[in-house]
Amino acid sequence: MMFPLEEMKTTCHCSGYREQQHQPHTILYNILSRADSNYNNNNSLINNNHVNQYDYNMIMPHNCHCEWRRAVCLKNPAGTCQVASDVLVKTIRFMKSLPSFSQLPVDDQLSLLRDCWVPLFSLGLAQERTVFEVMDVPQASMLRKILLNSQGPRSEEEQEEEDEGKRSLPTLAGVHKLRSCLNRLWTLNLSPKEYAYLKGAMLFNPDVPGLSTTVFINSLQQEAQRALQEVVLTLHPGNSGRFSHILLSTSALQAVSQSLITELFFRPVIGQANLFDLLSEMLFMRQEYS
């Protein structure tokens, strides 16, 4: 497995643990203590010969729910965000390349875009074999937000920081979910044709609310699924279960949240902008992304 799971061997500082140990520490103490604990733990894991360069980013908790909620960010945002942006452009380009999609009413195109861009983008990450590393959100920035929230009137810049802090930060559990999906797809070793028809089957989702051409979109999905099944049978005639395994693996992509993808891969690039508005502009621009 590309991302093995390891038990967390650090001391928990969540409220439940503190109640058991009768140690009502302050918020600042817990932030600084957790930072020191994570630092020591990560160093010991990195020096362990049995742990590869990605394992320490996939450390999952044993009995501590607060570890699942650890806020994380990209370790190399400049490089990873560029790769993610390229994958996103290819995703929109794929959608625009389908005449059956372009002929749909604009409102239906936007509805499908809103519902399907994350699983399509995730498929793109899998197809491009994109590997990324995460780390804990810097404690200094979290402490600054706590201190800012305790002060009086804020400047426009401080208000923007507060609004940013209210957004759902990526968590270790969310990253684990995405990586698990990618790992399943990599295990299948899909061909370019399989990826193409699979994307079509995911894009034309008749269950999206508010569609005006549900019957037509349903027929497009069935057509894409039939084409995918034919390709699978041609490329893997002796593997009767491959088609169902592909559909099962991709169904898990629906559980990957838009918030996770947006905040992890694109917030460092777009700032306060609305990503869906940018996607809509990309979808209907003729030259730049055609």
C-alpha positions as CSV (number, residue, x, y, z in Angstrom):
1,M,0.0,0.0,0.0
2,M,1.3,3.4,-0.9
3,F,0.1,5.1,2.3
4,P,0.3,2.6,5.2
5,L,-1.4,3.5,8.4
6,E,0.6,3.8,11.6
7,E,-0.5,4.4,15.2
8,M,0.0,7.8,16.7
9,K,2.4,7.6,19.6
10,T,2.1,11.1,20.9
11,T,0.4,12.3,24.0
12,C,-3.1,13.6,23.3
13,H,-4.1,17.0,24.6
14,C,-7.8,17.0,23.7
15,S,-10.4,17.8,26.3
16,G,-11.3,14.2,26.9
17,Y,-7.8,13.2,27.7
18,R,-7.3,16.2,30.0
19,E,-10.5,15.2,31.9
20,Q,-9.1,11.7,32.4
21,Q,-5.7,13.0,33.6
22,H,-7.2,15.9,35.6
23,Q,-4.9,18.4,33.9
24,P,-7.0,21.5,32.8
25,H,-4.2,23.1,30.7
26,T,-4.8,26.4,28.9
27,I,-5.3,26.7,25.2
28,L,-1.9,28.2,24.7
29,Y,-0.2,25.4,26.7
30,N,-1.9,22.8,24.6
31,I,-0.9,24.5,21.3
32,L,2.7,24.7,22.3
33,S,2.8,21.2,23.9
34,R,1.2,19.6,20.8
35,A,3.7,21.4,18.5
36,D,6.6,20.0,20.6
37,S,5.1,16.6,20.7
38,N,4.5,16.5,17.0
39,Y,8.0,17.7,16.3
40,N,9.6,15.0,18.4
41,N,7.3,12.3,17.0
42,N,7.9,13.2,13.4
43,N,11.7,13.2,13.8
44,S,11.7,9.8,15.4
45,L,9.5,8.4,12.6
46,I,11.5,9.9,9.8
47,N,14.6,8.4,11.2
48,N,12.9,4.9,11.4
49,N,14.2,2.8,8.5
50,H,10.9,1.0,8.2
51,V,9.0,4.2,7.4
52,N,9.2,5.7,3.9
53,Q,9.1,9.4,2.9
54,Y,5.3,9.5,2.8
55,D,4.4,7.4,5.8
56,Y,4.7,10.0,8.5
57,N,2.2,12.2,6.6
58,M,-0.4,9.4,6.9
59,I,-0.1,8.8,10.6
60,M,-3.5,8.1,12.0
61,P,-4.7,8.2,15.6
62,H,-5.4,5.1,17.6
63,N,-8.0,6.2,20.1
64,C,-7.9,10.0,19.9
65,H,-10.6,11.8,17.9
66,C,-8.7,15.1,18.1
67,E,-5.9,13.7,15.9
68,W,-8.4,13.1,13.1
69,R,-9.3,16.8,13.2
70,R,-5.7,18.0,13.0
71,A,-5.6,20.9,10.6
72,V,-3.0,20.3,7.8
73,C,-1.6,22.1,4.8
74,L,0.6,21.3,1.9
75,K,4.3,20.9,2.7
76,N,5.2,22.2,-0.8
77,P,2.4,24.5,-1.8
78,A,4.2,26.1,-4.7
79,G,4.9,22.9,-6.5
80,T,1.8,21.0,-5.6
81,C,-0.6,23.8,-6.3
82,Q,0.9,24.2,-9.8
83,V,0.4,20.5,-10.5
84,A,-3.2,20.7,-9.1
85,S,-3.9,23.7,-11.3
86,D,-2.7,21.8,-14.3
87,V,-5.0,18.9,-13.4
88,L,-7.9,21.2,-13.0
89,V,-7.4,22.8,-16.4
90,K,-7.3,19.4,-18.0
91,T,-10.5,18.5,-16.1
92,I,-12.3,21.5,-17.5
93,R,-10.8,20.9,-21.0
94,F,-12.2,17.3,-20.9
95,M,-15.7,18.5,-20.1
96,K,-15.6,21.1,-22.9
97,S,-14.3,18.5,-25.4
98,L,-17.5,16.5,-25.1
99,P,-20.1,17.7,-27.7
100,S,-22.9,16.0,-25.7
101,F,-22.0,18.1,-22.7
102,S,-21.6,21.4,-24.6
103,Q,-25.1,20.9,-26.1
104,L,-26.8,20.7,-22.7
105,P,-28.6,23.8,-21.4
106,V,-26.2,26.2,-19.6
107,D,-28.0,25.7,-16.3
108,D,-27.5,21.9,-16.6
109,Q,-23.9,22.3,-17.5
110,L,-23.3,24.5,-14.3
111,S,-25.2,22.0,-12.2
112,L,-23.1,19.1,-13.4
113,L,-20.0,21.2,-13.0
114,R,-20.9,22.0,-9.4
115,D,-21.6,18.4,-8.5
116,C,-18.9,16.6,-10.5
117,W,-15.8,18.7,-10.6
118,V,-14.3,17.3,-7.4
119,P,-14.6,13.6,-8.4
120,L,-13.4,14.4,-11.9
121,F,-10.4,16.4,-10.5
122,S,-9.6,13.5,-8.1
123,L,-9.6,11.1,-11.1
124,G,-7.2,13.5,-12.7
125,L,-4.9,13.4,-9.7
126,A,-5.0,9.6,-9.9
127,Q,-4.3,9.5,-13.6
128,E,-1.4,11.9,-13.3
129,R,0.0,9.9,-10.3
130,T,0.1,13.0,-8.2
131,V,1.7,12.4,-4.8
132,F,1.6,15.2,-2.2
133,E,2.8,15.8,1.3
134,V,1.1,17.6,4.1
135,M,2.2,19.0,7.5
136,D,0.4,20.5,10.5
137,V,-0.8,24.0,10.0
138,P,1.8,26.3,11.6
139,Q,1.0,26.9,15.2
140,A,2.0,30.5,15.1
141,S,-0.7,31.4,12.6
142,M,-3.3,29.5,14.7
143,L,-2.2,31.4,17.8
144,R,-2.4,34.7,16.0
145,K,-6.0,34.0,15.1
146,I,-6.9,33.2,18.7
147,L,-5.3,36.5,19.8
148,L,-7.0,38.5,17.1
149,N,-10.4,37.1,18.0
150,S,-9.9,38.4,21.6
151,Q,-9.3,42.0,20.5
152,G,-11.7,44.8,19.6
153,P,-12.3,46.4,16.2
154,R,-10.4,44.9,13.3
155,S,-8.8,46.3,10.2
156,E,-9.9,45.1,6.8
157,E,-6.9,42.8,6.6
158,E,-7.6,41.4,10.0
159,Q,-11.2,40.8,9.1
160,E,-10.1,38.9,6.0
161,E,-7.9,36.7,8.2
162,E,-10.9,36.1,10.5
163,D,-13.1,35.1,7.6
164,E,-10.4,32.8,6.3
165,G,-10.2,31.2,9.8
166,K,-13.9,30.4,9.7
167,R,-13.5,28.3,6.6
168,S,-13.2,24.6,7.0
169,L,-9.4,23.8,7.2
170,P,-8.2,20.5,5.6
171,T,-7.9,17.8,8.2
172,L,-5.6,14.8,8.5
173,A,-8.7,12.6,8.2
174,G,-9.8,14.3,5.0
175,V,-6.4,13.9,3.4
176,H,-6.4,10.2,4.5
177,K,-9.8,9.7,2.7
178,L,-8.5,11.3,-0.5
179,R,-5.2,9.3,-0.4
180,S,-7.1,6.1,0.2
181,C,-9.2,6.8,-2.9
182,L,-6.1,7.5,-5.0
183,N,-4.4,4.4,-3.8
184,R,-7.4,2.2,-4.8
185,L,-7.3,3.7,-8.3
186,W,-3.6,3.2,-8.6
187,T,-4.0,-0.4,-7.6
188,L,-6.3,-0.9,-10.6
189,N,-3.7,0.6,-13.0
190,L,-6.4,2.1,-15.3
191,S,-5.6,2.7,-18.9
192,P,-6.2,6.1,-20.6
193,K,-9.4,4.8,-22.3
194,E,-10.7,3.5,-19.0
195,Y,-10.1,6.9,-17.3
196,A,-11.8,8.7,-20.2
197,Y,-15.0,6.6,-20.1
198,L,-15.0,6.6,-16.3
199,K,-14.9,10.4,-16.3
200,G,-17.8,10.5,-18.7
201,A,-19.8,8.1,-16.5
202,M,-19.1,10.3,-13.5
203,L,-19.8,13.6,-15.3
204,F,-23.2,12.7,-16.6
205,N,-24.9,12.1,-13.3
206,P,-28.7,12.1,-13.6
207,D,-29.2,12.3,-9.8
208,V,-27.9,15.9,-9.6
209,P,-30.8,18.0,-8.3
210,G,-32.4,20.6,-10.6
211,L,-31.5,19.1,-14.0
212,S,-33.9,19.9,-16.9
213,T,-32.6,17.1,-19.1
214,T,-32.4,14.2,-16.7
215,V,-33.5,11.5,-19.1
216,F,-31.0,12.6,-21.7
217,I,-28.2,12.8,-19.1
218,N,-29.1,9.4,-17.8
219,S,-28.8,7.9,-21.3
220,L,-25.3,9.6,-21.6
221,Q,-24.2,8.0,-18.4
222,Q,-25.4,4.5,-19.5
223,E,-23.6,5.0,-22.8
224,A,-20.4,5.9,-21.0
225,Q,-20.7,2.9,-18.7
226,R,-21.3,0.5,-21.6
227,A,-18.3,1.9,-23.4
228,L,-16.2,1.5,-20.2
229,Q,-17.4,-2.1,-19.8
230,E,-16.5,-2.9,-23.4
231,V,-13.0,-1.5,-22.9
232,V,-12.5,-3.4,-19.7
233,L,-13.5,-6.7,-21.3
234,T,-11.2,-6.0,-24.3
235,L,-8.2,-5.1,-22.2
236,H,-8.8,-7.6,-19.4
237,P,-10.8,-10.5,-20.8
238,G,-9.9,-12.8,-17.9
239,N,-10.9,-10.4,-15.2
240,S,-14.7,-10.6,-14.9
241,G,-14.8,-8.5,-11.7
242,R,-12.7,-5.6,-12.8
243,F,-15.6,-3.5,-14.1
244,S,-17.5,-3.6,-10.8
245,H,-14.2,-3.0,-8.9
246,I,-13.7,0.2,-10.9
247,L,-17.2,1.5,-10.2
248,L,-16.8,0.7,-6.5
249,S,-13.5,2.4,-6.2
250,T,-14.7,5.6,-7.9
251,S,-17.9,5.7,-5.9
252,A,-15.7,6.6,-2.9
253,L,-14.7,9.8,-4.6
254,Q,-18.1,11.2,-3.9
255,A,-17.2,11.3,-0.2
256,V,-14.2,13.6,-0.9
257,S,-15.4,17.1,0.0
258,Q,-15.2,20.2,-2.1
259,S,-14.0,22.1,0.9
260,L,-11.0,19.8,1.3
261,I,-9.9,20.1,-2.3
262,T,-10.5,23.8,-2.5
263,E,-8.7,24.7,0.8
264,L,-5.8,22.2,0.3
265,F,-4.9,22.7,-3.3
266,F,-6.3,26.1,-4.4
267,R,-6.8,28.5,-1.5
268,P,-3.0,29.3,-1.5
269,V,-3.4,30.4,-5.1
270,I,-6.8,32.0,-5.4
271,G,-7.0,33.7,-2.0
272,Q,-10.5,34.9,-1.2
273,A,-11.9,34.3,-4.7
274,N,-14.8,31.9,-5.2
275,L,-13.4,28.8,-6.9
276,F,-16.7,27.8,-8.5
277,D,-17.0,31.2,-10.1
278,L,-13.5,30.7,-11.6
279,L,-14.5,27.2,-12.8
280,S,-17.6,28.6,-14.5
281,E,-15.5,31.2,-16.3
282,M,-13.1,28.6,-17.5
283,L,-15.9,26.4,-18.7
284,F,-17.4,29.1,-20.9
285,M,-14.2,30.7,-22.2
286,R,-13.5,29.8,-25.8
287,Q,-9.8,30.4,-26.3
288,E,-7.7,30.1,-23.1
289,Y,-8.8,26.7,-22.0
290,S,-10.0,25.1,-25.3
